[in-house]
Amino acid sequence: MKRRILGEGLSTPQYAVIALWALNLGIIFYIWTTSSLSLLSGGVGGVLLALGRLVGLLVAYFALVQFMLLGRVLWIERPFGLDRLALVHRYNGYATFFALLLHSSLIVLAYSINSGTNYFQQYLVLIQQFPYVWMAVIAQFLFILVVATSAYIVRRHLKFETWYWVHLLVYAAIVLAFFHQFALGGSLN
């Protein structure tokens, strides 16, 4: 039997929460179009950079949504229930993780194409010469660590305390990633 994420029908409070989520997503696309849409006419490197920026904005949004989903926010938890929110949290976590990997790959590839260097050399240049990128790399590693250990924790049914401490690494990752977003994020400048 197929499990539905949101159930059969939606109540008014559920529609309100989903509408707020969609409104925020629309704002992200608006920010991206006003700051990065022009890059789409700049060749392959420009297209990749524009897409990398969009995915970067989505990573930040999806990560913040993760906190809201299981943060015991009453106006979200009451209409949906914790079991449904946990399921959405799981899928949103996958989306966040893969978008994070895609964001960094697109950005490095865009700069690599635009500078005419190979991907791995460009990766090192970004870490060494661009402000706060080294912190973003550490943040990405922490996110990967949280995802990997969470999958392990779910499978092995480790103690709640272990799960809790592993998830605290996300806060460190958010703080580390924050600095590069404002120093380099063309959509946020």
Secondary structure in CASP SS format (residue, H / E / C, confidence):
PFRMAT SS
TARGET T0000
AUTHOR 0000-0000-0000
METHOD secondary structure of the structure
MODEL  1
M C 1.00
K C 1.00
R C 1.00
R C 1.00
I C 1.00
L C 1.00
G C 1.00
E C 1.00
G C 1.00
L C 1.00
S C 1.00
T H 1.00
P H 1.00
Q H 1.00
Y H 1.00
A H 1.00
V H 1.00
I H 1.00
A H 1.00
L H 1.00
W H 1.00
A H 1.00
L H 1.00
N H 1.00
L H 1.00
G H 1.00
I H 1.00
I H 1.00
F H 1.00
Y H 1.00
I H 1.00
W H 1.00
T H 1.00
T H 1.00
S H 1.00
S H 1.00
L H 1.00
S H 1.00
L H 1.00
L H 1.00
S H 1.00
G C 1.00
G H 1.00
V H 1.00
G H 1.00
G H 1.00
V H 1.00
L H 1.00
L H 1.00
A H 1.00
L H 1.00
G H 1.00
R H 1.00
L H 1.00
V H 1.00
G H 1.00
L H 1.00
L H 1.00
V H 1.00
A H 1.00
Y H 1.00
F H 1.00
A H 1.00
L H 1.00
V H 1.00
Q H 1.00
F H 1.00
M H 1.00
L H 1.00
L H 1.00
G C 1.00
R C 1.00
V C 1.00
L H 1.00
W H 1.00
I H 1.00
E H 1.00
R H 1.00
P H 1.00
F H 1.00
G C 1.00
L H 1.00
D H 1.00
R H 1.00
L H 1.00
A H 1.00
L H 1.00
V H 1.00
H H 1.00
R H 1.00
Y H 1.00
N H 1.00
G H 1.00
Y H 1.00
A H 1.00
T H 1.00
F H 1.00
F H 1.00
A H 1.00
L H 1.00
L H 1.00
L H 1.00
H H 1.00
S H 1.00
S H 1.00
L H 1.00
I H 1.00
V H 1.00
L H 1.00
A H 1.00
Y H 1.00
S H 1.00
I H 1.00
N H 1.00
S H 1.00
G C 1.00
T C 1.00
N C 1.00
Y H 1.00
F H 1.00
Q H 1.00
Q H 1.00
Y H 1.00
L H 1.00
V H 1.00
L H 1.00
I H 1.00
Q H 1.00
Q H 1.00
F C 1.00
P C 1.00
Y C 1.00
V H 1.00
W H 1.00
M H 1.00
A H 1.00
V H 1.00
I H 1.00
A H 1.00
Q H 1.00
F H 1.00
L H 1.00
F H 1.00
I H 1.00
L H 1.00
V H 1.00
V H 1.00
A H 1.00
T H 1.00
S H 1.00
A H 1.00
Y H 1.00
I H 1.00
V H 1.00
R H 1.00
R H 1.00
H C 1.00
L C 1.00
K C 1.00
F H 1.00
E H 1.00
T H 1.00
W H 1.00
Y H 1.00
W H 1.00
V H 1.00
H H 1.00
L C 1.00
L H 1.00
V H 1.00
Y H 1.00
A H 1.00
A H 1.00
I H 1.00
V H 1.00
L H 1.00
A H 1.00
F H 1.00
F H 1.00
H H 1.00
Q H 1.00
F H 1.00
A H 1.00
L H 1.00
G C 1.00
G C 1.00
S C 1.00
L C 1.00
N C 1.00
END
